[in-house]
């Protein structure tokens, strides 16, 4: 029976995204790559940029890095339920 291959340990760092242009570009680039892999609808750059800006201003956007390379994003936004004025966090 063959030995299982050992994967190199990759250290992941999670940081809170800032409100600056660099954070915007990192998040936007990651989301563009995600859309390219299987977006269900055509990309509207203005709407996408507005969504990224909104997420960054709500102070709940986190970036994952392996070394210096950004590899993931988690953005939480506070939105109301469609049937109520009560809000909840949604990951976008």
Rosetta blueprint (number, residue, H / E / L):
1 X L
2 X L
3 X L
4 X L
5 X L
6 X L
7 X L
8 X L
9 X L
10 X L
11 X L
12 X E
13 X E
14 X E
15 X E
16 X E
17 X L
18 X L
19 X L
20 X L
21 X H
22 X H
23 X H
24 X H
25 X H
26 X H
27 X H
28 X H
29 X H
30 X H
31 X H
32 X H
33 X H
34 X H
35 X H
36 X H
37 X H
38 X H
39 X L
40 X L
41 X L
42 X L
43 X L
44 X L
45 X H
46 X H
47 X H
48 X H
49 X H
50 X H
51 X H
52 X H
53 X H
54 X H
55 X H
56 X H
57 X H
58 X L
59 X L
60 X L
61 X E
62 X E
63 X E
64 X E
65 X E
66 X E
67 X L
68 X L
69 X E
70 X E
71 X E
72 X E
73 X E
74 X E
75 X E
76 X E
77 X E
78 X E
79 X E
80 X E
81 X L
82 X L
83 X L
84 X L
85 X L
86 X L
87 X E
88 X E
89 X E
90 X E
91 X E
92 X L
